[in-house]
Amino acid sequence: MPVVEEICTITAKGQTTVPKAVRQALGVGYGGRIAFRVEDGSVTIHALMSKDENEDPALLPFLSLLVADLTVRPADAVRAITPALAARLEALGGEIGKVDPDDPIEGEVTL
């Protein structure tokens, strides 16, 4: 991840706006939560995971990646998939079969 440094102003009420580049780097948006840690005269900020256990933890970083990519590449670079590719994807999905998200995960899982 590239280094992101932004400057913001603290209001008389002690409030500030988290700059857009920082929000994007953290993968947080409206309603998102961040934590500040002060240690040895420095402050670090990190995003807090949602308390919604049904929320996919990979979704927000993936969407942030898409936003970053679309920021660099114009939207006209996005194209619809071809019918041949759609058919191939459907065929591949059919080979996998049904997946039950409640089935236990086999093997070691690390976060």
Biopython code that builds the backbone (N, CA, C, O; Angstrom):
import numpy as np
from Bio.PDB.StructureBuilder import StructureBuilder

atoms = [
    (1, "MET", "N", (0.856, -1.178, 0.000)),
    (1, "MET", "CA", (0.000, 0.000, 0.000)),
    (1, "MET", "C", (0.896, 1.232, 0.000)),
    (1, "MET", "O", (1.856, 1.304, 0.768)),
    (2, "PRO", "N", (0.587, 2.202, -0.859)),
    (2, "PRO", "CA", (1.395, 3.413, -0.905)),
    (2, "PRO", "C", (1.213, 4.260, 0.351)),
    (2, "PRO", "O", (0.208, 4.149, 1.054)),
    (3, "VAL", "N", (2.187, 5.090, 0.612)),
    (3, "VAL", "CA", (2.106, 5.999, 1.750)),
    (3, "VAL", "C", (1.100, 7.095, 1.414)),
    (3, "VAL", "O", (1.143, 7.678, 0.330)),
    (4, "VAL", "N", (0.203, 7.368, 2.345)),
    (4, "VAL", "CA", (-0.796, 8.423, 2.167)),
    (4, "VAL", "C", (-0.641, 9.397, 3.315)),
    (4, "VAL", "O", (-0.699, 9.006, 4.480)),
    (5, "GLU", "N", (-0.445, 10.655, 2.993)),
    (5, "GLU", "CA", (-0.365, 11.688, 4.026)),
    (5, "GLU", "C", (-1.226, 12.850, 3.597)),
    (5, "GLU", "O", (-1.061, 13.385, 2.500)),
    (6, "GLU", "N", (-2.139, 13.242, 4.454)),
    (6, "GLU", "CA", (-3.038, 14.350, 4.174)),
    (6, "GLU", "C", (-3.062, 15.268, 5.394)),
    (6, "GLU", "O", (-2.827, 14.824, 6.517)),
    (7, "ILE", "N", (-3.339, 16.519, 5.171)),
    (7, "ILE", "CA", (-3.430, 17.498, 6.255)),
    (7, "ILE", "C", (-4.885, 17.931, 6.379)),
    (7, "ILE", "O", (-5.547, 18.204, 5.377)),
    (8, "CYS", "N", (-5.378, 17.992, 7.611)),
    (8, "CYS", "CA", (-6.734, 18.470, 7.845)),
    (8, "CYS", "C", (-6.724, 19.404, 9.041)),
    (8, "CYS", "O", (-5.764, 19.433, 9.812)),
    (9, "THR", "N", (-7.784, 20.155, 9.188)),
    (9, "THR", "CA", (-7.899, 21.152, 10.248)),
    (9, "THR", "C", (-8.896, 20.687, 11.294)),
    (9, "THR", "O", (-9.933, 20.114, 10.962)),
    (10, "ILE", "N", (-8.581, 20.933, 12.552)),
    (10, "ILE", "CA", (-9.490, 20.606, 13.651)),
    (10, "ILE", "C", (-10.330, 21.842, 13.949)),
    (10, "ILE", "O", (-9.794, 22.937, 14.116)),
    (11, "THR", "N", (-11.648, 21.664, 14.016)),
    (11, "THR", "CA", (-12.556, 22.776, 14.264)),
    (11, "THR", "C", (-12.548, 23.148, 15.743)),
    (11, "THR", "O", (-11.925, 22.473, 16.562)),
    (12, "ALA", "N", (-13.252, 24.238, 16.075)),
    (12, "ALA", "CA", (-13.357, 24.684, 17.464)),
    (12, "ALA", "C", (-14.024, 23.625, 18.338)),
    (12, "ALA", "O", (-13.785, 23.582, 19.545)),
    (13, "LYS", "N", (-14.846, 22.783, 17.749)),
    (13, "LYS", "CA", (-15.503, 21.709, 18.494)),
    (13, "LYS", "C", (-14.647, 20.452, 18.584)),
    (13, "LYS", "O", (-15.088, 19.440, 19.129)),
    (14, "GLY", "N", (-13.422, 20.507, 18.054)),
    (14, "GLY", "CA", (-12.544, 19.347, 18.102)),
    (14, "GLY", "C", (-12.833, 18.325, 17.020)),
    (14, "GLY", "O", (-12.427, 17.168, 17.131)),
    (15, "GLN", "N", (-13.528, 18.741, 15.979)),
    (15, "GLN", "CA", (-13.891, 17.826, 14.896)),
    (15, "GLN", "C", (-13.005, 18.052, 13.682)),
    (15, "GLN", "O", (-12.408, 19.116, 13.517)),
    (16, "THR", "N", (-12.931, 17.045, 12.848)),
    (16, "THR", "CA", (-12.208, 17.166, 11.591)),
    (16, "THR", "C", (-12.864, 16.250, 10.567)),
    (16, "THR", "O", (-13.652, 15.376, 10.927)),
    (17, "THR", "N", (-12.548, 16.442, 9.321)),
    (17, "THR", "CA", (-13.014, 15.564, 8.259)),
    (17, "THR", "C", (-11.850, 14.671, 7.857)),
    (17, "THR", "O", (-10.759, 15.159, 7.563)),
    (18, "VAL", "N", (-12.080, 13.382, 7.843)),
    (18, "VAL", "CA", (-11.042, 12.460, 7.393)),
    (18, "VAL", "C", (-10.939, 12.624, 5.881)),
    (18, "VAL", "O", (-11.922, 12.420, 5.169)),
    (19, "PRO", "N", (-9.761, 12.991, 5.384)),
    (19, "PRO", "CA", (-9.623, 13.234, 3.949)),
    (19, "PRO", "C", (-9.998, 12.013, 3.110)),
    (19, "PRO", "O", (-9.824, 10.870, 3.534)),
    (20, "LYS", "N", (-10.511, 12.280, 1.923)),
    (20, "LYS", "CA", (-10.981, 11.227, 1.032)),
    (20, "LYS", "C", (-9.898, 10.185, 0.769)),
    (20, "LYS", "O", (-10.181, 8.988, 0.796)),
    (21, "ALA", "N", (-8.673, 10.614, 0.517)),
    (21, "ALA", "CA", (-7.587, 9.668, 0.232)),
    (21, "ALA", "C", (-7.345, 8.724, 1.409)),
    (21, "ALA", "O", (-7.036, 7.548, 1.214)),
    (22, "VAL", "N", (-7.486, 9.237, 2.623)),
    (22, "VAL", "CA", (-7.308, 8.402, 3.821)),
    (22, "VAL", "C", (-8.470, 7.428, 3.950)),
    (22, "VAL", "O", (-8.260, 6.248, 4.231)),
    (23, "ARG", "N", (-9.698, 7.911, 3.746)),
    (23, "ARG", "CA", (-10.866, 7.020, 3.806)),
    (23, "ARG", "C", (-10.734, 5.900, 2.786)),
    (23, "ARG", "O", (-11.019, 4.741, 3.086)),
    (24, "GLN", "N", (-10.303, 6.249, 1.582)),
    (24, "GLN", "CA", (-10.140, 5.229, 0.543)),
    (24, "GLN", "C", (-9.045, 4.234, 0.924)),
    (24, "GLN", "O", (-9.215, 3.027, 0.749)),
    (25, "ALA", "N", (-7.933, 4.729, 1.439)),
    (25, "ALA", "CA", (-6.835, 3.832, 1.817)),
    (25, "ALA", "C", (-7.257, 2.881, 2.931)),
    (25, "ALA", "O", (-6.814, 1.733, 2.970)),
    (26, "LEU", "N", (-8.112, 3.355, 3.836)),
    (26, "LEU", "CA", (-8.594, 2.520, 4.939)),
    (26, "LEU", "C", (-9.781, 1.658, 4.535)),
    (26, "LEU", "O", (-10.145, 0.717, 5.241)),
    (27, "GLY", "N", (-10.378, 1.983, 3.401)),
    (27, "GLY", "CA", (-11.542, 1.218, 2.955)),
    (27, "GLY", "C", (-12.786, 1.492, 3.782)),
    (27, "GLY", "O", (-13.607, 0.599, 3.990)),
    (28, "VAL", "N", (-12.928, 2.730, 4.255)),
    (28, "VAL", "CA", (-14.113, 3.087, 5.036)),
    (28, "VAL", "C", (-14.891, 4.178, 4.317)),
    (28, "VAL", "O", (-14.316, 5.015, 3.621)),
    (29, "GLY", "N", (-16.180, 4.154, 4.492)),
    (29, "GLY", "CA", (-17.049, 5.163, 3.907)),
    (29, "GLY", "C", (-18.019, 5.656, 4.943)),
    (29, "GLY", "O", (-17.778, 5.539, 6.144)),
    (30, "TYR", "N", (-19.130, 6.214, 4.473)),
    (30, "TYR", "CA", (-20.155, 6.750, 5.359)),
    (30, "TYR", "C", (-20.587, 5.669, 6.352)),
    (30, "TYR", "O", (-20.913, 4.549, 5.960)),
    (31, "GLY", "N", (-20.586, 6.014, 7.629)),
    (31, "GLY", "CA", (-20.992, 5.065, 8.663)),
    (31, "GLY", "C", (-19.867, 4.147, 9.112)),
    (31, "GLY", "O", (-20.019, 3.405, 10.082)),
    (32, "GLY", "N", (-18.739, 4.193, 8.412)),
    (32, "GLY", "CA", (-17.597, 3.369, 8.798)),
    (32, "GLY", "C", (-16.998, 3.858, 10.113)),
    (32, "GLY", "O", (-17.227, 4.993, 10.531)),
    (33, "ARG", "N", (-16.245, 3.003, 10.742)),
    (33, "ARG", "CA", (-15.642, 3.364, 12.028)),
    (33, "ARG", "C", (-14.130, 3.248, 11.925)),
    (33, "ARG", "O", (-13.599, 2.332, 11.298)),
    (34, "ILE", "N", (-13.446, 4.207, 12.560)),
    (34, "ILE", "CA", (-11.993, 4.170, 12.613)),
    (34, "ILE", "C", (-11.544, 4.311, 14.058)),
    (34, "ILE", "O", (-12.275, 4.833, 14.900)),
    (35, "ALA", "N", (-10.347, 3.845, 14.335)),
    (35, "ALA", "CA", (-9.782, 3.949, 15.685)),
    (35, "ALA", "C", (-8.476, 4.734, 15.603)),
    (35, "ALA", "O", (-7.686, 4.555, 14.676)),
    (36, "PHE", "N", (-8.261, 5.607, 16.588)),
    (36, "PHE", "CA", (-7.024, 6.366, 16.701)),
    (36, "PHE", "C", (-6.187, 5.756, 17.817)),
    (36, "PHE", "O", (-6.707, 5.443, 18.888)),
    (37, "ARG", "N", (-4.908, 5.591, 17.570)),
    (37, "ARG", "CA", (-3.998, 5.086, 18.616)),
    (37, "ARG", "C", (-2.843, 6.080, 18.751)),
    (37, "ARG", "O", (-2.142, 6.364, 17.780)),
    (38, "VAL", "N", (-2.653, 6.607, 19.968)),
    (38, "VAL", "CA", (-1.549, 7.511, 20.250)),
    (38, "VAL", "C", (-0.488, 6.720, 20.993)),
    (38, "VAL", "O", (-0.755, 6.125, 22.037)),
    (39, "GLU", "N", (0.722, 6.720, 20.442)),
    (39, "GLU", "CA", (1.795, 5.935, 21.039)),
    (39, "GLU", "C", (3.126, 6.628, 20.743)),
    (39, "GLU", "O", (3.466, 6.878, 19.587)),
    (40, "ASP", "N", (3.857, 6.925, 21.786)),
    (40, "ASP", "CA", (5.177, 7.561, 21.645)),
    (40, "ASP", "C", (5.142, 8.821, 20.789)),
    (40, "ASP", "O", (6.022, 9.038, 19.956)),
    (41, "GLY", "N", (4.121, 9.650, 20.997)),
    (41, "GLY", "CA", (4.031, 10.910, 20.289)),
    (41, "GLY", "C", (3.534, 10.826, 18.857)),
    (41, "GLY", "O", (3.505, 11.839, 18.158)),
    (42, "SER", "N", (3.141, 9.634, 18.402)),
    (42, "SER", "CA", (2.612, 9.471, 17.050)),
    (42, "SER", "C", (1.193, 8.936, 17.115)),
    (42, "SER", "O", (0.804, 8.275, 18.078)),
    (43, "VAL", "N", (0.434, 9.231, 16.085)),
    (43, "VAL", "CA", (-0.941, 8.754, 16.003)),
    (43, "VAL", "C", (-1.061, 7.846, 14.788)),
    (43, "VAL", "O", (-0.601, 8.178, 13.696)),
    (44, "THR", "N", (-1.683, 6.701, 14.998)),
    (44, "THR", "CA", (-2.023, 5.824, 13.877)),
    (44, "THR", "C", (-3.535, 5.675, 13.857)),
    (44, "THR", "O", (-4.199, 5.747, 14.890)),
    (45, "ILE", "N", (-4.058, 5.467, 12.667)),
    (45, "ILE", "CA", (-5.493, 5.292, 12.482)),
    (45, "ILE", "C", (-5.698, 3.988, 11.738)),
    (45, "ILE", "O", (-4.996, 3.697, 10.770)),
    (46, "HIS", "N", (-6.667, 3.204, 12.197)),
    (46, "HIS", "CA", (-7.008, 1.988, 11.458)),
    (46, "HIS", "C", (-8.521, 1.821, 11.429)),
    (46, "HIS", "O", (-9.240, 2.296, 12.308)),
    (47, "ALA", "N", (-8.975, 1.138, 10.399)),
    (47, "ALA", "CA", (-10.408, 0.901, 10.237)),
    (47, "ALA", "C", (-10.844, -0.196, 11.185)),
    (47, "ALA", "O", (-10.106, -1.152, 11.423)),
    (48, "LEU", "N", (-12.036, -0.060, 11.722)),
    (48, "LEU", "CA", (-12.623, -1.099, 12.562)),
    (48, "LEU", "C", (-13.536, -1.949, 11.706)),
    (48, "LEU", "O", (-14.247, -1.446, 10.836)),
    (49, "MET", "N", (-13.507, -3.223, 11.960)),
    (49, "MET", "CA", (-14.394, -4.127, 11.234)),
    (49, "MET", "C", (-15.823, -3.914, 11.720)),
    (49, "MET", "O", (-16.063, -3.553, 12.872)),
    (50, "SER", "N", (-16.738, -4.140, 10.833)),
    (50, "SER", "CA", (-18.148, -4.001, 11.160)),
    (50, "SER", "C", (-18.551, -5.049, 12.188)),
    (50, "SER", "O", (-18.018, -6.159, 12.201)),
    (51, "LYS", "N", (-19.482, -4.692, 13.037)),
    (51, "LYS", "CA", (-19.998, -5.650, 14.010)),
    (51, "LYS", "C", (-21.060, -6.551, 13.396)),
    (51, "LYS", "O", (-21.540, -7.487, 14.035)),
    (52, "ASP", "N", (-21.424, -6.259, 12.142)),
    (52, "ASP", "CA", (-22.419, -7.072, 11.452)),
    (52, "ASP", "C", (-21.756, -8.360, 10.987)),
    (52, "ASP", "O", (-20.986, -8.355, 10.027)),
    (53, "GLU", "N", (-22.053, -9.454, 11.659)),
    (53, "GLU", "CA", (-21.388, -10.713, 11.333)),
    (53, "GLU", "C", (-21.807, -11.263, 9.980)),
    (53, "GLU", "O", (-21.160, -12.172, 9.459)),
    (54, "ASN", "N", (-22.879, -10.730, 9.399)),
    (54, "ASN", "CA", (-23.303, -11.176, 8.078)),
    (54, "ASN", "C", (-22.587, -10.437, 6.960)),
    (54, "ASN", "O", (-22.707, -10.809, 5.793)),
    (55, "GLU", "N", (-21.842, -9.390, 7.308)),
    (55, "GLU", "CA", (-21.141, -8.600, 6.306)),
    (55, "GLU", "C", (-19.877, -9.330, 5.865)),
    (55, "GLU", "O", (-19.131, -9.851, 6.694)),
    (56, "ASP", "N", (-19.647, -9.363, 4.584)),
    (56, "ASP", "CA", (-18.471, -10.019, 4.024)),
    (56, "ASP", "C", (-17.256, -9.122, 4.245)),
    (56, "ASP", "O", (-17.240, -8.000, 3.740)),
    (57, "PRO", "N", (-16.230, -9.577, 4.984)),
    (57, "PRO", "CA", (-15.077, -8.715, 5.274)),
    (57, "PRO", "C", (-14.245, -8.389, 4.036)),
    (57, "PRO", "O", (-13.441, -7.458, 4.067)),
    (58, "ALA", "N", (-14.422, -9.133, 2.958)),
    (58, "ALA", "CA", (-13.658, -8.868, 1.739)),
    (58, "ALA", "C", (-14.349, -7.853, 0.838)),
    (58, "ALA", "O", (-13.723, -7.313, -0.074)),
    (59, "LEU", "N", (-15.635, -7.583, 1.079)),
    (59, "LEU", "CA", (-16.393, -6.736, 0.166)),
    (59, "LEU", "C", (-15.887, -5.293, 0.140)),
    (59, "LEU", "O", (-15.660, -4.745, -0.939)),
    (60, "LEU", "N", (-15.709, -4.675, 1.296)),
    (60, "LEU", "CA", (-15.299, -3.278, 1.324)),
    (60, "LEU", "C", (-13.909, -3.084, 0.724)),
    (60, "LEU", "O", (-13.730, -2.161, -0.071)),
    (61, "PRO", "N", (-12.905, -3.918, 1.069)),
    (61, "PRO", "CA", (-11.608, -3.757, 0.399)),
    (61, "PRO", "C", (-11.700, -3.962, -1.114)),
    (61, "PRO", "O", (-11.027, -3.268, -1.876)),
    (62, "PHE", "N", (-12.529, -4.908, -1.547)),
    (62, "PHE", "CA", (-12.692, -5.136, -2.992)),
    (62, "PHE", "C", (-13.313, -3.915, -3.662)),
    (62, "PHE", "O", (-12.851, -3.479, -4.717)),
    (63, "LEU", "N", (-14.362, -3.365, -3.049)),
    (63, "LEU", "CA", (-15.000, -2.183, -3.624)),
    (63, "LEU", "C", (-14.049, -0.993, -3.621)),
    (63, "LEU", "O", (-14.065, -0.185, -4.550)),
    (64, "SER", "N", (-13.220, -0.878, -2.583)),
    (64, "SER", "CA", (-12.224, 0.196, -2.535)),
    (64, "SER", "C", (-11.206, 0.035, -3.659)),
    (64, "SER", "O", (-10.769, 1.016, -4.261)),
    (65, "LEU", "N", (-10.834, -1.214, -3.933)),
    (65, "LEU", "CA", (-9.923, -1.490, -5.044)),
    (65, "LEU", "C", (-10.554, -1.055, -6.369)),
    (65, "LEU", "O", (-9.885, -0.455, -7.211)),
    (66, "LEU", "N", (-11.836, -1.357, -6.550)),
    (66, "LEU", "CA", (-12.522, -0.946, -7.772)),
    (66, "LEU", "C", (-12.571, 0.575, -7.902)),
    (66, "LEU", "O", (-12.357, 1.118, -8.986)),
    (67, "VAL", "N", (-12.854, 1.257, -6.795)),
    (67, "VAL", "CA", (-12.895, 2.720, -6.821)),
    (67, "VAL", "C", (-11.529, 3.280, -7.204)),
    (67, "VAL", "O", (-11.433, 4.186, -8.031)),
    (68, "ALA", "N", (-10.477, 2.738, -6.601)),
    (68, "ALA", "CA", (-9.128, 3.207, -6.916)),
    (68, "ALA", "C", (-8.796, 2.958, -8.380)),
    (68, "ALA", "O", (-8.208, 3.816, -9.039)),
    (69, "ASP", "N", (-9.167, 1.792, -8.891)),
    (69, "ASP", "CA", (-8.888, 1.460, -10.278)),
    (69, "ASP", "C", (-9.660, 2.374, -11.233)),
    (69, "ASP", "O", (-9.115, 2.848, -12.230)),
    (70, "LEU", "N", (-10.934, 2.615, -10.918)),
    (70, "LEU", "CA", (-11.736, 3.480, -11.778)),
    (70, "LEU", "C", (-11.292, 4.940, -11.699)),
    (70, "LEU", "O", (-11.528, 5.717, -12.623)),
    (71, "THR", "N", (-10.649, 5.306, -10.590)),
    (71, "THR", "CA", (-10.116, 6.654, -10.461)),
    (71, "THR", "C", (-8.928, 6.840, -11.401)),
    (71, "THR", "O", (-8.761, 7.899, -12.006)),
    (72, "VAL", "N", (-8.106, 5.796, -11.515)),
    (72, "VAL", "CA", (-6.929, 5.849, -12.371)),
    (72, "VAL", "C", (-7.303, 5.624, -13.833)),
    (72, "VAL", "O", (-6.797, 6.296, -14.731)),
    (73, "ARG", "N", (-8.197, 4.665, -14.048)),
    (73, "ARG", "CA", (-8.612, 4.318, -15.411)),
    (73, "ARG", "C", (-10.004, 4.879, -15.662)),
    (73, "ARG", "O", (-10.885, 4.732, -14.815)),
    (74, "PRO", "N", (-10.217, 5.504, -16.783)),
    (74, "PRO", "CA", (-11.540, 6.077, -17.040)),
    (74, "PRO", "C", (-12.617, 4.998, -17.110)),
    (74, "PRO", "O", (-12.350, 3.842, -17.436)),
    (75, "ALA", "N", (-13.836, 5.411, -16.794)),
    (75, "ALA", "CA", (-14.959, 4.473, -16.769)),
    (75, "ALA", "C", (-15.209, 3.854, -18.134)),
    (75, "ALA", "O", (-15.785, 2.769, -18.222)),
    (76, "ASP", "N", (-14.780, 4.533, -19.215)),
    (76, "ASP", "CA", (-15.010, 3.952, -20.530)),
    (76, "ASP", "C", (-14.128, 2.732, -20.789)),
    (76, "ASP", "O", (-14.302, 2.037, -21.791)),
    (77, "ALA", "N", (-13.169, 2.470, -19.875)),
    (77, "ALA", "CA", (-12.346, 1.265, -19.994)),
    (77, "ALA", "C", (-13.110, 0.035, -19.506)),
    (77, "ALA", "O", (-12.675, -1.092, -19.741)),
    (78, "VAL", "N", (-14.233, 0.235, -18.837)),
    (78, "VAL", "CA", (-15.057, -0.870, -18.354)),
    (78, "VAL", "C", (-15.953, -1.325, -19.497)),
    (78, "VAL", "O", (-16.674, -0.524, -20.092)),
    (79, "ARG", "N", (-15.898, -2.617, -19.796)),
    (79, "ARG", "CA", (-16.686, -3.158, -20.896)),
    (79, "ARG", "C", (-17.509, -4.343, -20.411)),
    (79, "ARG", "O", (-17.139, -5.017, -19.449)),
    (80, "ALA", "N", (-18.600, -4.585, -21.069)),
    (80, "ALA", "CA", (-19.424, -5.757, -20.759)),
    (80, "ALA", "C", (-18.677, -7.010, -21.190)),
    (80, "ALA", "O", (-17.906, -6.987, -22.150)),
    (81, "ILE", "N", (-18.912, -8.107, -20.468)),
    (81, "ILE", "CA", (-18.277, -9.357, -20.878)),
    (81, "ILE", "C", (-18.970, -9.878, -22.135)),
    (81, "ILE", "O", (-20.140, -9.591, -22.389)),
    (82, "THR", "N", (-18.225, -10.639, -22.899)),
    (82, "THR", "CA", (-18.782, -11.178, -24.136)),
    (82, "THR", "C", (-19.713, -12.338, -23.813)),
    (82, "THR", "O", (-19.580, -12.958, -22.758)),
    (83, "PRO", "N", (-20.658, -12.644, -24.708)),
    (83, "PRO", "CA", (-21.523, -13.805, -24.487)),
    (83, "PRO", "C", (-20.724, -15.105, -24.334)),
    (83, "PRO", "O", (-21.105, -15.980, -23.556)),
    (84, "ALA", "N", (-19.628, -15.230, -25.066)),
    (84, "ALA", "CA", (-18.803, -16.445, -24.964)),
    (84, "ALA", "C", (-18.191, -16.574, -23.562)),
    (84, "ALA", "O", (-18.159, -17.663, -22.989)),
    (85, "LEU", "N", (-17.704, -15.448, -23.017)),
    (85, "LEU", "CA", (-17.130, -15.489, -21.677)),
    (85, "LEU", "C", (-18.213, -15.770, -20.639)),
    (85, "LEU", "O", (-17.983, -16.523, -19.693)),
    (86, "ALA", "N", (-19.395, -15.169, -20.811)),
    (86, "ALA", "CA", (-20.506, -15.419, -19.888)),
    (86, "ALA", "C", (-20.874, -16.897, -19.883)),
    (86, "ALA", "O", (-21.118, -17.477, -18.825)),
    (87, "ALA", "N", (-20.915, -17.509, -21.073)),
    (87, "ALA", "CA", (-21.238, -18.937, -21.166)),
    (87, "ALA", "C", (-20.164, -19.781, -20.495)),
    (87, "ALA", "O", (-20.474, -20.764, -19.821)),
    (88, "ARG", "N", (-18.908, -19.405, -20.674)),
    (88, "ARG", "CA", (-17.803, -20.150, -20.050)),
    (88, "ARG", "C", (-17.872, -20.042, -18.525)),
    (88, "ARG", "O", (-17.676, -21.035, -17.824)),
    (89, "LEU", "N", (-18.145, -18.856, -18.017)),
    (89, "LEU", "CA", (-18.267, -18.666, -16.567)),
    (89, "LEU", "C", (-19.421, -19.488, -16.002)),
    (89, "LEU", "O", (-19.300, -20.097, -14.939)),
    (90, "GLU", "N", (-20.527, -19.499, -16.714)),
    (90, "GLU", "CA", (-21.676, -20.281, -16.269)),
    (90, "GLU", "C", (-21.334, -21.766, -16.252)),
    (90, "GLU", "O", (-21.716, -22.482, -15.326)),
    (91, "ALA", "N", (-20.619, -22.229, -17.269)),
    (91, "ALA", "CA", (-20.213, -23.640, -17.322)),
    (91, "ALA", "C", (-19.273, -23.979, -16.175)),
    (91, "ALA", "O", (-19.395, -25.040, -15.563)),
    (92, "LEU", "N", (-18.343, -23.091, -15.885)),
    (92, "LEU", "CA", (-17.412, -23.331, -14.773)),
    (92, "LEU", "C", (-18.155, -23.365, -13.444)),
    (92, "LEU", "O", (-17.864, -24.193, -12.581)),
    (93, "GLY", "N", (-19.126, -22.449, -13.287)),
    (93, "GLY", "CA", (-19.922, -22.433, -12.060)),
    (93, "GLY", "C", (-20.713, -23.707, -11.887)),
    (93, "GLY", "O", (-20.873, -24.193, -10.768)),
    (94, "GLY", "N", (-21.209, -24.253, -12.977)),
    (94, "GLY", "CA", (-21.963, -25.500, -12.924)),
    (94, "GLY", "C", (-21.106, -26.670, -12.487)),
    (94, "GLY", "O", (-21.602, -27.608, -11.863)),
    (95, "GLU", "N", (-19.795, -26.621, -12.817)),
    (95, "GLU", "CA", (-18.879, -27.686, -12.417)),
    (95, "GLU", "C", (-18.653, -27.681, -10.903)),
    (95, "GLU", "O", (-18.397, -28.725, -10.304)),
    (96, "ILE", "N", (-18.749, -26.515, -10.301)),
    (96, "ILE", "CA", (-18.514, -26.403, -8.862)),
    (96, "ILE", "C", (-19.684, -26.981, -8.087)),
    (96, "ILE", "O", (-19.488, -27.626, -7.057)),
    (97, "GLY", "N", (-20.875, -26.760, -8.561)),
    (97, "GLY", "CA", (-22.049, -27.253, -7.867)),
    (97, "GLY", "C", (-22.524, -26.272, -6.815)),
    (97, "GLY", "O", (-22.046, -25.142, -6.725)),
    (98, "LYS", "N", (-23.468, -26.731, -6.029)),
    (98, "LYS", "CA", (-24.042, -25.885, -4.985)),
    (98, "LYS", "C", (-23.078, -25.789, -3.807)),
    (98, "LYS", "O", (-22.405, -26.758, -3.455)),
    (99, "VAL", "N", (-23.024, -24.613, -3.210)),
    (99, "VAL", "CA", (-22.184, -24.379, -2.041)),
    (99, "VAL", "C", (-23.089, -23.947, -0.900)),
    (99, "VAL", "O", (-23.899, -23.033, -1.054)),
    (100, "ASP", "N", (-22.952, -24.599, 0.236)),
    (100, "ASP", "CA", (-23.714, -24.222, 1.423)),
    (100, "ASP", "C", (-22.788, -23.400, 2.316)),
    (100, "ASP", "O", (-21.820, -23.939, 2.852)),
    (101, "PRO", "N", (-23.067, -22.097, 2.489)),
    (101, "PRO", "CA", (-22.174, -21.264, 3.298)),
    (101, "PRO", "C", (-22.132, -21.677, 4.766)),
    (101, "PRO", "O", (-21.254, -21.235, 5.507)),
    (102, "ASP", "N", (-23.067, -22.515, 5.191)),
    (102, "ASP", "CA", (-23.074, -22.970, 6.578)),
    (102, "ASP", "C", (-22.257, -24.244, 6.773)),
    (102, "ASP", "O", (-22.068, -24.682, 7.908)),
    (103, "ASP", "N", (-21.768, -24.847, 5.684)),
    (103, "ASP", "CA", (-20.941, -26.049, 5.824)),
    (103, "ASP", "C", (-19.646, -25.698, 6.546)),
    (103, "ASP", "O", (-19.126, -24.596, 6.368)),
    (104, "PRO", "N", (-19.117, -26.608, 7.355)),
    (104, "PRO", "CA", (-17.850, -26.331, 8.029)),
    (104, "PRO", "C", (-16.703, -26.235, 7.009)),
    (104, "PRO", "O", (-16.728, -26.884, 5.964)),
    (105, "ILE", "N", (-15.712, -25.421, 7.334)),
    (105, "ILE", "CA", (-14.551, -25.245, 6.464)),
    (105, "ILE", "C", (-13.516, -26.300, 6.845)),
    (105, "ILE", "O", (-13.170, -26.467, 8.014)),
    (106, "GLU", "N", (-13.038, -26.998, 5.831)),
    (106, "GLU", "CA", (-12.018, -28.026, 6.069)),
    (106, "GLU", "C", (-10.643, -27.394, 5.995)),
    (106, "GLU", "O", (-10.415, -26.477, 5.206)),
    (107, "GLY", "N", (-9.717, -27.889, 6.825)),
    (107, "GLY", "CA", (-8.345, -27.373, 6.807)),
    (107, "GLY", "C", (-8.191, -26.187, 7.746)),
    (107, "GLY", "O", (-9.129, -25.784, 8.433)),
    (108, "GLU", "N", (-6.984, -25.642, 7.755)),
    (108, "GLU", "CA", (-6.656, -24.525, 8.643)),
    (108, "GLU", "C", (-7.062, -23.205, 8.009)),
    (108, "GLU", "O", (-6.835, -22.979, 6.820)),
    (109, "VAL", "N", (-7.663, -22.339, 8.810)),
    (109, "VAL", "CA", (-8.071, -21.017, 8.342)),
    (109, "VAL", "C", (-7.349, -19.984, 9.190)),
    (109, "VAL", "O", (-7.419, -20.021, 10.418)),
    (110, "THR", "N", (-6.658, -19.067, 8.536)),
    (110, "THR", "CA", (-5.969, -17.994, 9.262)),
    (110, "THR", "C", (-6.456, -16.655, 8.764)),
    (110, "THR", "O", (-6.792, -16.511, 7.588)),
    (111, "LEU", "N", (-6.498, -15.686, 9.633)),
    (111, "LEU", "CA", (-6.904, -14.321, 9.258)),
    (111, "LEU", "C", (-5.745, -13.407, 9.342)),
    (111, "LEU", "O", (-5.878, -12.215, 9.066)),
]
sb = StructureBuilder()
sb.init_structure("model")
sb.init_model(0)
sb.init_chain("A")
sb.init_seg("    ")
for serial, (resi, resn, name, xyz) in enumerate(atoms, 1):
    if name == "N":
        sb.init_residue(resn, " ", resi, " ")
    sb.init_atom(name, np.array(xyz, "f"), 0.0, 1.0, " ", f" {name:<3s}", serial, name[0])
structure = sb.get_structure()
